[in-house]
Amino acid sequence: MPFAAHKVLLGGVSDASGLRDLISGPNLDADDVIAIVGKTEGNGGVNDYTRILADQAFRSILLTAGTRSLSEIDQIPMAWSGGTDGVITPNAVIFSQTSQPQILNGPSRMAVGISMSAPIKPEDIGRAKMVTTIAKGVEDAMSKAGISDPKDIHFVQTKTPLLTMESIGDATARGETVFTHEPLESMAISNGTAALGIAVALGEISMPTPEQIGHDLGLYSSVASCSSGVELERGQIVVVGNAPGAGGRFRVGHSVMQDAIDSAAVYEAIRNAGVPLSDKPSAEELQGQIVQIFAKAEAHPAGLLRGYRQVMLNDSDVHHHRQIKAAVGGVIAAAVADPAIFVSVAALHQGPPGGGPVAAIVELPGD
């Protein structure tokens, strides 16, 4: 301890110059980086290889600039979410931890824990085994963060495998069945199953039945942000909360957007992180304290927004994931006057239908 969070911008799909520049300065050592969560400018789909390119670029910088081995660098969770539709600017948040001692009886400050889950097989996606696997990984990450009370957790980012035609074929050849034979659909179910694992680990819900996974929209986590991709075989887990005496000047808070235009929830997450705001807040009050806003988003399955008819689910030209991501990205960017935010879709079991969790990491003024 203490922990810190640094945001950098991406000038292209393989641009890790922001990380390199940070390491070249006085505020970050390459060997202190413990996790990275970022947005790349690809299509956000199954075949979005910008996630892989960004992952390679950032790991290469850490390998050449630090003393850790390739195998050690491979164990750093890097959760890349594809798709910067609308005004969203490609960016990455770099979490770091120094070896300074914990401050006894100090104020509650941001603490981060990471873990890699056990391997997740194709036949596990959408099934109870994946729920328990992710739940165990979240518990491990909480322990590493030094956080025992689930109420102190405000943001959990996971990256899990999704199904491809190759992995479906592999499962079938072994006599196993899979949740779906549609790779794009598997993205949502992988995210949703991971979210249920988070919710179970944090005591938000009881263990779901097999029939509830992917179907019971009343079951969700209020702090989960789950992504999936073809570039991994196990769950990468980043748990962010607050712990007394953690040191540093960073805090994290969260709220839940009830729908796509719930900007009040964005400000509530910022308040929850420790930034005082007026009854009618605006971006001018933030005074540069916001490091990042993380949000999940999804079109309401009923095709309604506050009683108004929405047509994005009927659109055969532009997938509704891209439309809702752009819309929510615009709402949040306007609320904080910063387009370099993190908005991810496929929000099954992450917040209520049509809404989603929103988390804020802030840097408080020095004493």
MIKOLMAR-799459 format. One line per 8 residues: their letters; for each residue x, y, z of N, C-alpha, C. Coordinates in steps of 0.1 Angstrom, whole numbers. Each point is the difference from the previous one (the first is absolute). Example, Ala and Ser with C-alpha at 12.3 -4.5 7.8 and 13.67 -1.06 7.14 Angstrom:
BEGIN
AS> 132/-57/78/-9/12/0/9/12/0  -4/11/-7/9/11/0/-8/11/8
END
This chain:
BEGIN
MPFAAHKV> 8/-12/0/-8/12/0/9/12/0  -5/12/-5/-13/3/-5/-2/-4/-14  -13/1/-4/-4/-3/-14/-2/14/-7  1/-1/-14/-2/12/-8/-7/-4/-13  -6/10/-6/-6/-3/-13/3/12/-10  5/-4/-11/5/10/-10/-7/-2/-13  -6/10/-6/-6/-1/-13/8/5/-11  1/-8/-11/8/5/-12/-9/-2/-12
LLGGVSDA> 3/8/-11/-7/-1/-12/7/-9/-10  -7/-6/-9/5/-8/-11/-1/8/-13  12/1/-7/0/7/-13/-2/-9/-11  -2/-13/3/-2/-10/-10/-1/-14/6  -3/-10/-7/-4/-13/6/13/-7/7  12/4/-5/12/-6/6/8/11/8  -6/11/3/7/11/7/0/-1/15  12/-3/5/2/-1/14/9/11/5
SGLRDLIS> 1/11/-8/9/11/4/-4/7/13  -13/0/3/-4/6/12/6/-7/12  0/-13/0/6/-8/10/15/2/1  6/0/-12/15/2/0/3/14/6  -8/10/-4/3/13/5/-2/1/16  -10/-7/5/-2/0/14/12/-7/7  5/-11/-6/11/-7/6/13/9/0  1/8/-11/12/8/-1/0/12/10
GPNLDADD> -12/3/6/-1/11/9/2/-5/15  -3/9/9/2/-4/14/-11/-7/7  -12/-2/-6/-12/-4/7/-3/-15/-2  8/-8/-8/-3/-14/-2/12/-8/-3  2/-11/6/10/-9/-3/-6/-12/-7  6/-5/-10/-6/-11/-8/-3/-12/8  8/-3/10/-2/-12/9/-11/2/10  -6/12/1/-11/3/9/-13/-2/-6
VIAIVGKT> -1/-2/-14/-13/-2/-7/-6/-13/4  -12/0/4/-7/-13/4/-11/-3/-9  -6/9/-7/-12/-3/-8/-2/12/-10  -6/-3/-11/-4/10/-10/-14/-3/-5  -9/11/0/-13/-1/-6/-2/11/-10  -3/-4/-12/0/10/-11/-11/-2/-11  -1/10/-8/-10/0/-11/9/1/-13  -3/-9/-10/6/1/-13/-10/3/-10
EGNGGVND> 5/4/-12/-9/6/-10/-6/-10/-11  1/-13/4/-6/-10/-10/-15/0/1  -5/-11/-6/-15/-2/-1/-6/-5/13  7/-4/9/-5/-5/13/-6/-14/-1  2/-7/-12/-6/-13/-2/9/-11/2  -4/-12/-4/8/-12/2/14/1/-8  -1/7/-11/13/1/-9/7/13/2  -2/6/12/7/13/3/14/-3/4
YTRILADQ> 10/1/-9/13/-4/3/8/13/5  -7/11/1/7/12/6/3/-3/15  -8/-8/6/3/-4/14/13/-7/1  3/-9/-9/12/-8/0/12/9/-3  -2/9/-9/11/9/-4/4/10/12  -10/5/6/2/9/12/7/-8/11  -5/-12/2/6/-9/11/15/-2/-3  3/-4/-12/14/-2/-3/9/12/1
AFRSILLT> -6/11/-4/8/13/1/3/4/15  -10/-1/8/2/4/14/9/-10/8  -2/-13/-3/9/-10/6/14/1/-4  2/4/-13/14/2/-5/7/11/7  -7/11/3/6/11/7/4/-4/14  -9/-7/7/3/-5/14/12/-9/0  1/-8/-10/11/-10/-1/13/7/-2  1/10/-9/12/6/-3/4/11/10
AGTRSLSE> -10/6/7/3/11/9/2/-5/14  -3/-12/3/1/-5/14/9/-12/1  -1/-6/12/9/-12/3/-7/-13/0  -13/0/-2/-8/-12/1/2/-8/-12  -2/-13/1/2/-10/-11/-13/0/-8  1/-6/-12/-12/-1/-9/-11/-8/7  3/-10/7/-11/-8/7/-6/8/11  7/9/7/-5/9/10/-9/11/-7
IDQIPMAW> 4/5/-11/-8/10/-7/-13/-6/-5  1/-13/-4/-12/-7/-5/-11/-1/11  4/1/13/-9/-2/11/-7/13/4  3/11/-7/-6/13/3/-14/1/-8  -11/1/7/-13/2/-6/0/12/-9  -4/-2/-13/-2/11/-9/-14/-2/-6  -9/8/5/-14/-2/-5/-3/11/-11  1/-4/-12/-2/9/-11/-14/-2/-6
SGGTDGVI> -8/11/0/-13/0/-5/0/8/-14  -5/-7/-10/0/6/-14/-12/9/-2  2/10/-8/-11/8/-4/0/14/6  3/10/-7/-1/14/5/-9/8/-9  -13/-5/-1/-10/6/-8/-3/14/5  -5/8/-9/-4/14/4/12/8/3  -1/7/12/11/9/4/11/-6/9  -2/-13/3/10/-7/9/14/0/-6
TPNAVIFS> 10/5/8/14/0/-4/7/-12/5  8/-7/-8/7/-12/4/9/4/12  1/-8/10/7/3/12/3/-13/8  9/2/10/3/-11/9/2/6/14  -4/-8/10/3/4/14/10/-11/5  11/6/5/11/-9/5/-1/0/15  -2/-11/6/0/-2/15/14/-4/4  5/7/11/13/-3/5/0/-1/15
QTSQPQIL> 11/-6/5/1/-2/15/15/2/3  3/8/10/13/1/5/2/-8/12  12/-1/5/3/-8/12/0/8/13  -5/12/-1/-1/8/13/-9/-7/10  3/1/13/-8/-7/10/-14/6/1  -9/-8/5/-13/4/3/0/10/12  -9/10/-1/-1/10/10/-10/-4/11  5/-4/11/-9/-4/11/-10/11/4
NGPSRMAV> -13/-4/1/-10/9/3/-2/12/-10  5/-2/-12/-1/10/-10/-14/0/-6  -3/11/-8/-13/0/-6/-2/-11/-11  -12/-2/-3/-3/-10/-10/3/5/-14  9/-8/-7/4/4/-13/0/-13/-10  2/3/-12/-2/-11/-10/10/-11/2  -5/-12/-1/8/-12/0/-4/-9/-12  10/-7/-6/-3/-8/-12/5/-14/2
GISMSAPI> -8/-10/-3/5/-14/0/-3/-6/-14  9/-9/-3/-1/-7/-13/1/-15/1  -5/-7/-9/1/-14/-1/-2/-5/-14  5/-12/-2/-3/-8/-13/-8/-12/5  -12/-2/-6/-8/-11/4/6/-13/-5  -6/-11/4/3/-13/-6/-5/0/-15  6/-8/-8/-5/-1/-15/-15/-1/-1  -6/6/-9/-14/0/-3/-2/-7/-14
KPEDIGRA> -5/-12/0/-2/-8/-12/-12/5/-7  -1/-3/-13/-11/5/-8/-14/-5/6  0/-12/5/-13/-5/5/-3/6/14  9/7/6/-3/7/13/-7/13/-2  2/7/-11/-6/13/-3/-15/-1/1  -6/8/8/-14/0/2/-5/-10/10  9/-7/7/-3/-11/9/4/3/14  -5/-8/10/3/3/14/15/-1/3
KMVTTIAK> 7/-8/-7/15/-1/3/7/13/-2  -4/7/-11/7/13/-2/-4/10/11  -12/-1/4/-4/9/11/9/-2/12  2/-12/4/8/-3/12/14/3/-2  5/-2/-13/14/2/-3/3/15/2  -9/9/-6/2/14/1/-2/5/15  -9/-6/7/-2/4/14/12/-3/8  7/-11/-2/12/-3/7/11/10/-4
GVEDAMSK> 1/3/-13/10/10/-4/-2/14/6  -13/4/2/-3/13/6/4/-1/15  -3/-11/7/4/-1/14/15/1/1  7/-7/-9/15/1/1/5/14/-2  -6/7/-10/4/14/-3/-3/9/12  -11/-2/7/-4/8/12/11/-2/10  4/-12/2/10/-3/11/13/7/-3  4/0/-13/12/7/-4/-1/15/2
AGISDPKD> -12/5/-2/-2/15/2/0/3/15  -2/-9/9/-1/2/14/-14/5/4  -10/-4/-8/-13/4/3/-9/-12/4  -6/1/12/-8/-11/5/-15/2/-2  -4/13/1/-14/3/-1/-5/2/-15  -8/-8/-5/-5/2/-14/-6/14/-3  -5/6/11/-5/14/-2/10/10/-4  13/-3/3/11/9/-4/4/-2/-14
IHFVQTKT> -6/-10/-8/4/-2/-14/-10/9/-8  6/7/-10/-8/9/-8/1/-2/-15  10/-8/-4/2/-3/-14/7/-13/-2  -5/-9/-8/6/-12/-3/0/-2/-15  12/0/-6/2/-2/-14/4/-14/-3  -7/-7/-9/5/-13/-4/1/-1/-15  9/-9/-4/1/-3/-14/0/-15/-1  -9/-6/-8/-2/-14/0/0/-5/-15
PLLTMESI> 2/-13/-2/-1/-6/-14/-15/1/-5  -1/1/-13/-13/-2/-6/1/-12/-10  -11/-4/-6/0/-11/-9/4/4/-14  8/-8/-6/3/1/-15/-5/-13/-6  0/0/-14/-4/-12/-6/10/-11/3  13/4/2/10/-10/3/-2/-6/14  -2/8/10/-2/-5/13/-13/-8/2  -10/4/-8/-13/-8/0/3/-13/-6
GDATARGE> 8/-1/-11/3/-13/-6/8/-8/9  9/6/8/9/-7/10/-9/-7/10  -10/8/6/-9/-5/10/-8/-12/-6  -5/2/-12/-9/-10/-6/8/-13/-2  13/1/-4/8/-11/-3/3/-8/13  -1/7/11/2/-7/13/-13/-5/6  -11/1/-7/-13/-4/4/-7/9/10  5/13/0/-6/10/9/-10/9/-8
TVFTHEPL> -9/6/7/-9/10/-6/3/14/4  -4/9/-8/3/14/3/-13/8/2  0/12/6/-12/7/3/-6/5/-13  8/4/-10/-5/6/-12/10/-4/-11  -5/0/-12/9/-3/-12/3/13/-7  -4/12/5/2/13/-6/11/7/8  11/2/-6/11/7/7/-3/14/5  -7/8/-8/-4/13/5/-9/-1/13
ESMAISNG> -9/-9/-1/-9/-2/12/8/-4/12  10/-8/-2/8/-5/11/8/11/7  2/12/-7/6/11/7/-8/5/11  -13/1/-2/-9/5/10/-1/-11/11  -1/-12/-3/-2/-10/10/13/-2/9  11/1/-7/13/-1/8/1/12/10  -4/12/-5/0/11/9/-10/-2/11  -12/-4/-3/-10/-2/10/3/-10/10
TAALGIAV> 6/-11/-4/4/-11/9/11/5/10  9/8/-6/11/6/9/-6/9/10  -10/8/-5/-7/10/9/-7/-8/12  -6/-11/-3/-7/-7/10/11/-6/10  11/-4/-5/11/-4/9/4/11/10  1/12/-6/4/12/8/-11/2/11  -13/-1/-4/-11/3/9/0/-11/11  3/-12/-3/0/-11/10/12/3/10
ALGEISMP> 11/3/-5/12/2/8/-2/12/10  -8/10/-5/-2/12/9/-13/0/8  -7/-12/-1/-12/-1/8/-12/7/-5  1/5/-13/-11/7/-6/-12/-9/-3  3/-13/-3/-10/-10/-4/5/-13/6  -10/-10/0/4/-13/3/4/-7/-13  5/-12/1/5/-7/-11/-12/-2/-10  0/4/-12/-11/-1/-9/-2/-15/-5
TPEQIGHD> -12/-3/-3/-3/-13/-6/4/0/-15  3/-11/-6/3/0/-14/-10/7/-9  -13/-1/4/-10/6/-9/0/16/1  6/5/11/0/14/2/12/7/-8  10/-7/-3/12/5/-7/-4/5/-14  1/13/-2/-3/5/-13/-14/3/-2  -9/-3/9/-14/2/-1/-7/8/10  4/-1/13/-6/7/11/7/14/1
LGLYSSVA> -6/10/-6/6/13/0/-1/7/13  -7/-5/9/-1/5/14/12/-3/8  9/-9/-5/12/-3/7/11/8/-7  7/8/8/11/8/-6/10/5/11  11/4/-4/10/6/8/-1/15/-2  2/8/11/0/14/-1/14/6/-2  10/-8/0/14/4/-2/8/-7/-11  -7/-8/-7/7/-9/-10/2/8/-13
SCSSGVEL> 11/-2/-6/3/5/-14/7/-12/-7  -7/-7/-8/5/-12/-6/2/0/-15  11/-4/-5/3/0/-14/5/-14/-3  0/-4/-13/5/-13/-4/6/1/-14  8/-10/-3/8/1/-13/6/-13/-3  6/-1/-12/6/-12/-5/14/-2/5  6/10/6/14/1/3/4/-7/13  -9/-7/7/4/-6/13/-8/-12/3
ERGQIVVV> 5/-8/9/-7/-13/3/-4/-1/15  2/11/7/-4/0/14/-5/14/4  -6/2/11/-4/13/4/10/9/6  1/12/-5/9/10/6/-9/9/9  4/2/12/-9/7/10/8/11/6  -7/12/0/6/12/7/-11/5/10  3/0/12/-10/4/11/5/14/5  -8/10/0/3/13/5/-9/4/11
GNAPGAGG> 5/3/11/-8/5/12/8/10/8  -5/2/12/7/10/9/3/-8/13  12/3/6/4/-6/12/6/10/9  -3/-1/13/6/9/10/15/-1/0  7/11/0/15/-1/1/7/-4/-13  -7/-1/-11/6/-4/-12/10/10/-5  -1/13/4/9/10/-5/-4/6/-13  8/9/-5/-3/6/-13/-11/10/1
RFRVGHSV> -4/6/-12/-10/10/-1/-12/-4/-8  -1/-13/-4/-10/-5/-9/-12/-7/8  -12/2/-5/-11/-7/5/-9/-4/-11  -9/-10/3/-9/-5/-11/-14/0/6  -10/3/-8/-14/-1/4/-8/-5/-11  -13/-4/3/-8/-5/-11/-15/4/3  -7/-2/-11/-15/1/0/-5/-9/-11  -13/1/-3/-6/-8/-11/-8/9/-8
MQDAIDSA> 3/1/-13/-8/7/-10/-13/-8/-2  -12/6/3/-12/-7/-2/-4/-1/-15  5/9/-8/-2/0/-14/11/7/-7  -1/1/-13/11/5/-9/3/15/2  -10/7/6/2/15/1/0/4/15  4/-9/8/0/3/15/13/6/4  2/13/-4/12/7/4/1/2/15  -11/0/7/1/2/14/7/-11/7
AVYEAIRN> 0/-12/-5/7/-11/6/15/2/-2  4/6/-11/15/3/-2/5/9/11  -8/11/3/4/9/11/-1/-7/14  -9/-9/1/-1/-7/13/12/-9/2  5/-6/-10/12/-9/1/12/9/4  0/12/-6/11/9/4/-1/5/15  -12/3/4/-2/3/14/4/-12/9  -4/-12/-4/3/-12/7/15/-2/2
AGVPLSDK> 7/5/-10/15/-1/0/6/10/10  -7/10/4/5/10/9/1/14/-4  -5/3/-12/0/14/-5/-13/7/3  0/10/8/-13/7/3/-5/8/-12  -13/-2/-3/-6/7/-11/-13/7/5  -4/9/-7/-13/7/3/-12/-8/-3  -11/5/3/-13/-8/-3/-2/-1/-15  4/10/-7/-1/0/-15/14/1/-6
PSAEELQG> 7/-11/0/15/0/-4/2/3/-14  12/4/-4/4/2/-13/15/-3/-2  4/-1/-12/14/-4/-2/10/10/6  -4/13/1/8/10/5/4/-2/14  -8/-7/8/4/-3/14/11/-10/2  3/-8/-10/9/-11/1/14/4/2  4/11/-6/14/5/2/11/-10/-2  -1/-8/-11/11/-9/-3/2/-11/9
QIVQIFAK> -10/-3/9/2/-11/9/-3/-14/-5  -7/-1/-12/-4/-12/-5/11/-7/-8  4/-12/4/9/-8/-7/-7/-7/-11  -11/-7/3/-7/-8/-10/-14/-3/5  -9/-1/-10/-14/-4/2/-1/-13/-8  -5/-11/7/-2/-13/-6/-15/-3/0  -6/-4/-11/-14/-3/-1/-3/-12/-9  -11/-7/4/-5/-10/-9/-14/5/-6
AEAHPAGL> -3/-4/-12/-12/5/-6/-7/-11/-8  -13/1/-2/-7/-10/-8/-14/6/-4  -4/-2/-12/-13/4/-4/-11/-7/8  -10/7/4/-11/-7/8/-6/-10/-9  -2/-13/5/-6/-10/-8/-14/2/-5  -7/9/7/-14/4/-4/0/11/-11  12/5/-3/0/11/-10/-6/13/4  2/3/13/-6/12/6/11/7/8
LRGYRQVM> -2/14/0/9/8/9/-9/11/6  -3/-2/13/-9/9/7/-14/1/-7  -4/-11/-5/-13/0/-7/0/3/-15  12/5/-5/1/3/-14/5/-12/-8  -6/-2/-11/4/-11/-9/14/2/-6  8/-10/1/13/0/-5/1/-11/-12  7/3/-10/0/-8/-12/14/-7/-2  9/2/8/14/-6/-2/-1/-15/-1
LNDSDVHH> -9/-7/7/0/-14/0/-6/-6/-13  -6/9/-8/-6/-4/-13/10/3/-11  11/7/3/9/5/-11/9/-12/-5  -1/-3/-13/8/-10/-6/12/5/-6  2/13/0/12/6/-6/11/2/10  -3/6/12/10/2/10/-5/-7/13  9/-9/5/-4/-8/12/-3/9/12  -10/-4/8/-4/8/11/11/2/10
HRQIKAAV> 9/-9/1/12/2/9/7/13/-3  2/2/-13/8/12/-4/-8/13/3  -13/-1/-2/-9/11/2/-1/4/14  -2/-10/9/-1/4/14/13/4/6  11/-6/-5/13/4/5/3/15/-3  -4/4/-12/2/14/-4/-9/9/8  -12/-4/2/-9/8/7/4/2/15  3/-11/7/4/1/14/13/7/1
GGVIAAAV> 9/-2/-10/13/7/0/-2/15/-1  -9/4/-8/-3/15/-1/-6/6/13  -9/-8/7/-5/5/12/11/2/11  8/-10/1/10/0/11/11/11/-4  4/0/-13/10/10/-4/-4/14/3  -13/3/-2/-6/13/2/0/3/15  -3/-11/8/-1/2/15/13/4/6  11/-6/-5/13/3/6/10/8/-9
ADPAIFVS> -5/4/-12/8/8/-9/12/-7/-4  -1/-13/-3/12/-8/-4/-5/-12/-8  4/-1/-13/-4/-11/-8/9/-12/2  11/1/7/8/-12/2/-5/-8/11  -11/-6/-2/-7/-8/11/-1/-15/-4  -4/-8/9/-2/-14/-3/-14/-4/0  -6/-3/-11/-14/-5/-1/1/-13/-8  -6/-11/6/0/-13/-5/-14/-5/-1
VAALHQGP> -3/-8/-10/-14/-5/-2/0/-15/3  -11/-7/-5/-2/-14/4/-1/-1/15  -10/8/6/0/2/15/-10/-10/6  -1/-12/-5/-9/-10/6/4/-3/15  -9/1/9/2/-2/14/9/10/7  2/12/-7/8/11/5/-9/12/1  -6/2/11/-10/10/2/-14/-4/-6  -10/8/2/-14/-3/-4/-1/1/-15
PGGGPVAA> -10/-6/-6/-2/0/-15/-1/15/-4  8/3/-11/0/13/-5/10/10/7  5/-4/11/10/8/8/13/-7/2  7/3/10/13/-6/3/8/6/11  9/-7/6/9/6/10/8/11/-6  3/10/9/9/11/-4/10/2/12  13/1/-3/10/2/11/8/12/-3  5/6/10/8/12/-1/13/-2/8
IVELPGD> 12/2/-6/12/1/7/4/15/0  3/5/12/3/14/2/14/1/7  6/11/-2/13/4/7/-3/12/8  0/-2/13/-3/10/10/11/10/1  -3/12/4/11/10/2/10/-4/11  12/4/-1/10/-4/10/-2/8/13  5/-5/11/-2/7/13/8/13/0
END
